[in-house]
């Protein structure tokens, strides 16, 4: 959360802010839209606005000189110059109301020759700050009035056709220049948005990876602790229902309970350590692989189970670690379920396969004799095993066997 807040409050520009337009800084500022405040002029904006004002005044003075050399009545010439002065003053409003200024300057520039520079500046500002549909309306009306303007006020130095073509080209060039500036700013904004989306996607991918890692740790916790706690339950139940058992058998059962409790506590500490440190599940002590399957079967036999192990693996040492670990967990979960739901039956664990073939793991137990008391459980073990096998690129099926027992079958790729 601290990193996200720091990213949101980080400065948009690493360089000086005065060098950039205020409108661009306002669009790039994530807090400006929420605050509702308008963009404040930067030093660059003041410099550009002052240059535009001087350009409008210069064009207005040239127009006033043309008026003095014409036969226009003095009152109309004064009115023209008055409109030109007001238009030059209105240049300072072009950033706040670009469309309104450009629309007003169309009829004003038609009747006032000294306002022509302001009309061009307002049209450029409109092309920079507003979408093309606004520019098209204003520029279209302005271009339509060009022939009529030079018919009403012919230029003394240029022919009619040349004056019309020159002003049309100038108008189109101003609109094109303004649209180029606008597209450049929009490109910068789109790059900003793309960078922010990339950061958001990266953060989501990191959160998803963390969630998947925690789910994998949860599956590991279920697989390990369910096996250990089932051993505890079996031997504790035996001591409860056989209080008159020989001392040797009681001592052996107590030793298994103590050893299972110690192993369960050790596994729980390691898993909690992984959750705290944020490490992968491969940290800590080595994870069990297919080579540890004999130890798992021996441990189950010591707990009183009848287990038959059938290993037909051509190269046990060549089994990939991830595949071997998945096969071990499948066998472990199968033995745990058989111990809980079919006590006293003989469980068969079969592993077969070779390099370039699938590694087949089967855990099968017949139907138990008599009624078996219900054992509490979440029923998530086989679901977790199915997901684990799918992540390893294989498949897992489970269900009742033809003889009334239960069977778990998995195929894992061995490449």
C-alpha atoms as one frame of an Amber mdcrd trajectory, in Angstrom:
protein
   0.000   0.000   0.000   2.867   2.360   0.736   4.441   1.698  -2.650   1.127
   2.337  -4.434   0.658   5.616  -2.595   4.196   6.686  -3.414   3.636   5.842
  -7.068   0.469   7.917  -7.182   2.111  10.919  -5.531   5.347  10.724  -7.535
   6.117  13.778  -9.677   4.969  13.541 -13.277   7.983  15.349 -14.714  11.552
  14.827 -13.671  12.616  18.110 -15.330  11.441  21.694 -14.737   7.674  22.116
 -14.916   7.897  25.607 -16.424   9.056  24.105 -19.707   5.755  22.242 -20.309
   2.288  23.570 -21.228  -0.079  23.923 -18.319  -2.801  21.941 -20.123  -0.466
  18.973 -20.541   0.621  19.099 -16.914  -3.043  19.296 -15.880  -3.918  16.201
 -17.926  -0.945  14.273 -16.605  -1.557  15.258 -12.994  -3.642  12.494 -11.337
  -4.890  14.863  -8.609  -5.977  17.713 -10.904  -9.158  16.034 -12.161 -10.208
  15.086  -8.620  -9.584  18.578  -7.230 -11.542  20.290 -10.021  -9.114  23.174
 -10.317  -8.182  24.513 -13.728  -4.680  24.521 -15.190  -2.445  27.347 -14.031
  -0.161  29.044 -16.526   3.456  28.047 -16.422   6.383  30.283 -17.388   6.245
  28.780 -20.856   2.532  29.649 -21.153   3.169  33.260 -20.168   5.964  33.510
 -22.711   3.844  31.989 -25.498   0.795  34.105 -24.637   2.876  37.265 -24.606
   4.398  36.325 -27.978   0.894  35.713 -29.392  -0.259  39.040 -28.036   2.682
  40.845 -29.675   2.028  39.011 -32.957  -1.647  40.024 -32.872  -0.690  43.642
 -32.152   1.860  43.627 -34.980  -0.672  42.254 -37.473  -3.218  44.766 -36.186
  -0.787  47.666 -36.741  -0.123  46.475 -40.291  -3.865  46.339 -40.841  -4.299
  49.836 -39.397  -1.652  51.142 -41.810  -3.557  49.555 -44.690  -6.730  51.236
 -43.502  -5.064  54.664 -43.524  -4.088  54.215 -47.167  -7.614  53.181 -48.151
 -10.650  55.352 -48.866 -12.564  53.926 -45.915 -14.447  56.558 -43.854 -12.649
  57.731 -40.738 -15.397  56.525 -38.391 -15.313  53.004 -39.822 -11.529  52.972
 -39.618 -11.662  53.988 -35.949 -14.263  51.326 -35.239 -12.094  48.763 -37.020
  -9.097  49.695 -34.897 -11.199  49.635 -31.730 -12.330  46.063 -32.536  -8.735
  45.145 -33.268  -7.571  46.463 -29.885 -10.300  44.569 -28.045  -9.446  41.420
 -30.015  -5.774  41.726 -29.079  -6.781  41.986 -25.429  -8.957  38.896 -25.843
  -5.876  36.857 -26.787  -5.256  36.375 -23.056  -8.572  34.501 -22.836  -7.747
  31.956 -25.535  -6.734  29.182 -23.109  -9.885  29.411 -21.016 -12.472  29.739
 -23.800 -10.838  28.562 -27.042 -14.052  27.660 -28.883 -15.949  30.786 -27.837
 -13.071  33.075 -28.836 -12.578  31.361 -32.196 -16.312  31.463 -32.959 -16.582
  35.169 -32.039 -13.517  36.055 -34.072 -15.079  34.714 -37.300 -17.586  37.610
 -37.713 -15.259  40.107 -35.979 -12.356  39.396 -38.344 -14.767  39.614 -41.295
 -15.675  43.218 -40.480 -12.371  44.258 -38.851  -9.124  44.014 -40.782  -7.015
  44.689 -37.695  -8.462  41.561 -36.009  -7.139  39.114 -38.603  -4.115  38.065
 -36.531  -6.282  37.324 -33.497  -8.580  35.152 -35.651  -5.610  33.052 -36.830
  -4.274  32.679 -33.266  -7.725  31.733 -31.953  -8.142  29.114 -34.699  -4.744
  27.603 -33.845  -5.651  27.510 -30.147  -8.952  25.813 -30.948  -7.163  23.128
 -32.988  -4.785  22.465 -30.080  -7.321  22.299 -27.238 -10.547  20.965 -28.783
 -11.557  17.952 -30.922 -11.650  18.224 -34.692 -15.431  18.634 -34.947 -15.201
  22.084 -33.310 -12.296  23.060 -35.529 -14.137  21.878 -38.640 -17.148  24.095
 -37.951 -15.137  27.253 -37.254 -12.563  26.695 -40.006 -15.295  25.761 -42.501
 -17.230  28.979 -41.890 -14.015  31.005 -42.009 -12.959  29.438 -45.327 -16.416
  30.010 -46.775 -16.159  33.721 -45.960 -12.702  34.165 -47.531 -13.928  34.788
 -51.141 -16.619  37.136 -49.876 -14.110  39.027 -47.710 -11.719  39.770 -50.572
 -14.653  40.630 -52.853 -15.732  43.189 -50.226 -12.189  44.339 -49.347  -9.845
  43.607 -52.242  -6.121  43.537 -51.499  -4.332  46.390 -53.290  -1.097  44.391
 -53.723  -2.433  40.942 -54.757  -4.908  39.723 -57.367  -8.227  38.404 -56.090
  -7.494  34.715 -56.790  -3.996  34.872 -55.311  -5.268  36.562 -52.133  -8.015
  33.949 -51.718  -5.629  31.023 -52.257  -3.049  32.521 -49.910  -5.507  32.958
 -47.048  -7.013  29.510 -47.619  -3.552  27.908 -47.511  -2.691  29.901 -44.385
  -5.903  28.756 -42.643  -5.350  25.112 -43.549  -1.724  25.303 -42.409  -2.723
  26.815 -39.068  -5.350  24.102 -38.517  -2.872  21.377 -39.493  -0.204  22.759
 -37.186  -2.638  22.931 -34.279  -3.848  19.386 -34.878  -0.244  18.180 -34.994
   0.441  19.771 -31.609  -2.750  18.227 -30.219  -1.882  14.764 -31.552   1.588
  15.020 -30.044   0.107  15.821 -26.648  -2.422  13.009 -26.966   0.409  10.629
 -27.831   2.194  11.651 -24.647  -1.001  11.107 -22.649  -1.560   7.703 -24.256
   2.009   6.687 -23.406   1.372   7.802 -19.834  -1.818   5.722 -19.694  -0.053
   2.755 -21.236   2.728   2.981 -18.655   0.180   3.171 -15.850  -1.704   0.179
 -17.243   1.561  -1.739 -17.495   2.338  -0.925 -13.860  -1.162  -1.987 -12.817
  -0.940  -5.228 -14.789   2.478  -5.959 -13.322   1.114  -5.383  -9.829  -1.878
  -7.639 -10.550   0.398 -10.341 -11.935   2.551 -10.115  -8.824  -0.531 -10.372
  -6.609  -1.807 -13.325  -8.620   1.561 -15.061  -8.374   1.555 -14.470  -4.637
  -1.979 -15.846  -4.368  -1.064 -18.931  -6.384   2.007 -19.456  -4.224  -0.113
 -19.239  -1.084  -2.611 -21.709  -2.550   0.247 -24.078  -3.336   1.481 -23.724
   0.240  -2.050 -24.402   1.502  -2.213 -27.585  -0.591   1.176 -28.593   0.748
  -0.045 -27.967   4.294  -3.099 -30.150   3.713  -1.117 -32.981   2.151   1.526
 -33.057   4.867  -0.507 -32.375   7.973  -3.424 -34.613   6.982  -1.046 -37.567
   6.749   0.608 -36.821  10.078  -2.596 -36.102  11.951  -4.253 -39.235  10.605
  -1.429 -41.294  12.089  -1.998 -39.531  15.387  -5.724 -40.229  15.212  -5.271
 -43.929  14.400  -2.822 -44.629  17.211  -4.681 -42.487  19.723  -7.872 -44.372
  18.855  -6.098 -47.673  19.297  -4.920 -46.677  22.763  -8.421 -45.484  23.644
 -10.200 -48.682  22.613  -7.477 -51.042  23.876  -6.449 -49.819  27.334  -5.381
 -53.381  28.262  -2.846 -53.688  25.443   0.663 -54.946  26.317   3.196 -52.403
  27.459   5.328 -52.951  24.366   2.420 -52.165  22.052   1.429 -49.130  24.107
   5.027 -47.889  24.060   5.278 -48.411  20.305   2.014 -46.544  19.689   3.109
 -43.722  21.991   6.413 -43.500  20.116   4.614 -43.260  16.780   2.319 -40.568
  18.225   5.288 -38.623  19.555   7.222 -38.930  16.300   4.177 -37.969  14.183
   3.425 -34.985  16.384   7.055 -33.858  16.135   7.040 -34.213  12.335   3.697
 -32.382  12.040   4.981 -29.540  14.210   8.174 -29.330  12.160   6.207 -29.222
   8.894   3.875 -26.571  10.271   6.821 -24.414  11.361   8.407 -24.662   7.926
   5.170 -23.754   6.151   4.571 -20.777   8.440   8.173 -19.720   7.843   7.555
 -19.781   4.102   4.422 -17.669   4.517   6.296 -15.116   6.613   9.392 -14.952
   4.429   7.520 -15.081   1.124   9.803 -17.816  -0.202   8.839 -20.598  -2.563
   7.764 -24.002  -1.388  11.137 -25.421  -2.401  12.883 -23.637   0.474  13.819
 -25.233   3.774  14.520 -28.936   3.949  14.402 -30.959   0.696  10.922 -31.802
  -0.566  10.015 -35.484  -0.869  10.353 -37.105  -4.291   9.625 -40.534  -5.711
  12.665 -41.931  -3.911  10.944 -41.219  -0.573   7.977 -43.420  -1.454   9.533
 -46.436   0.322   9.832 -44.420   3.532   6.188 -43.337   3.237   5.027 -46.939
   2.849   7.237 -48.071   5.747   5.808 -45.346   7.947   2.266 -46.418   7.079
   3.096 -50.043   7.848   4.478 -49.047  11.240   1.124 -47.354  11.866  -0.600
 -50.716  11.354  -1.698 -50.391   7.743  -1.431 -53.182   5.205   0.309 -51.612
   2.230   1.656 -53.274  -0.906   4.061 -51.226  -3.013   4.500 -52.087  -6.661
   7.270 -50.099  -8.311   7.885 -50.661 -12.011   9.879 -47.543 -12.802  12.750
 -48.117 -15.236  14.870 -45.186 -14.014  13.736 -43.939 -10.582  16.694 -41.548
 -10.288  15.789 -39.898 -13.590  12.286 -38.868 -12.560  12.021 -35.030 -12.613
  11.789 -33.546  -9.135   8.401 -31.889  -9.749   6.877 -35.079 -11.170   8.307
 -37.201  -8.379   7.032 -34.801  -5.736   3.555 -34.848  -7.288   3.573 -38.663
  -7.407   4.642 -38.786  -3.747   1.819 -36.430  -2.704  -0.735 -38.488  -4.629
   0.385 -41.675  -2.885   0.433 -39.889   0.475  -3.102 -38.542   0.061  -4.344
 -41.943  -1.137  -2.905 -43.685   1.924  -4.360 -41.014   4.197  -7.842 -41.405
   2.703  -7.634 -45.207   2.866  -6.595 -45.032   6.520  -9.574 -42.778   7.323
 -12.322 -44.317   5.198 -11.270 -47.968   4.807  -9.333 -48.946   7.958  -8.029
 -52.497   8.087  -8.022 -53.017   4.307  -4.950 -53.769   2.237  -3.929 -50.773
   0.148  -2.009 -51.222  -3.085   0.262 -48.454  -4.320   1.463 -48.901  -7.886
   3.966 -46.710  -9.714   5.060 -47.474 -13.281   6.635 -45.654 -16.182   9.861
 -44.627 -17.840  11.567 -41.730 -19.622   9.549 -40.514 -22.573   6.409 -42.169
 -21.196   3.806 -41.181 -18.661   4.396 -41.957 -15.007   1.296 -43.841 -13.801
   0.429 -43.702 -10.090  -2.419 -45.804  -8.709  -3.662 -46.122  -5.124  -6.372
 -48.763  -4.670  -8.142 -50.176  -1.623 -11.031 -52.666  -1.386 -14.290 -51.991
   0.378 -14.015 -52.013   4.170 -15.646 -54.747   6.167 -18.570 -53.525   8.218
 -19.577 -49.979   8.925 -16.912 -47.325   9.158 -17.555 -44.322  11.395 -17.633
 -41.018   9.573 -14.379 -39.130   9.723 -14.589 -35.318   9.640 -12.811 -33.669
   6.755 -13.120 -30.863   4.229 -12.960 -33.141   1.204 -10.433 -30.861  -0.464
  -7.572 -33.350  -0.663  -8.515 -34.947  -3.969  -9.473 -31.577  -5.419  -6.050
 -30.240  -4.522  -4.398 -33.340  -5.996  -6.307 -32.896  -9.249  -5.110 -29.312
  -9.509  -1.562 -30.339  -8.633  -1.571 -33.014 -11.346  -2.995 -30.540 -13.869
  -0.265 -28.025 -13.066   2.291 -30.774 -13.657   0.781 -31.392 -17.113  -0.971
 -34.644 -16.204  -4.385 -35.908 -15.188  -5.925 -37.443 -12.081  -9.090 -39.519
 -11.772 -10.678 -40.968  -8.679 -13.805 -42.882  -7.860 -15.282 -46.225  -6.770
 -13.630 -49.392  -8.076 -15.596 -52.315  -9.576 -15.104 -54.394  -6.392 -16.677
 -51.687  -4.236 -13.422 -50.130  -3.121 -11.872 -46.839  -4.097  -9.186 -46.022
  -6.614  -7.059 -42.992  -7.413  -5.365 -42.990 -10.833  -2.927 -40.360 -12.065
  -0.790 -39.977 -15.169   2.096 -37.525 -15.095   4.298 -36.653 -18.081   7.909
 -37.828 -17.877   9.874 -36.028 -20.558
